[in-house]
């Protein structure tokens, strides 16, 4: 019984750790993604401006 309880706890703990890692990675990716998206939008605007000025 003790061994099964230990493995159950281990699975539970590892699941929480994995969940937390994925959650933090998702948050990090979102934090990185937004500036990249804004930067790309700015570049598109710049390219449009350049084309119209020519």
Secondary structure by P-SEA (a helix, b strand, c coil): caaaaaaaaaaaaaaaaaaaaaaaaaaaaaaaaaaaaaaaaaaaaaaaaaaaac
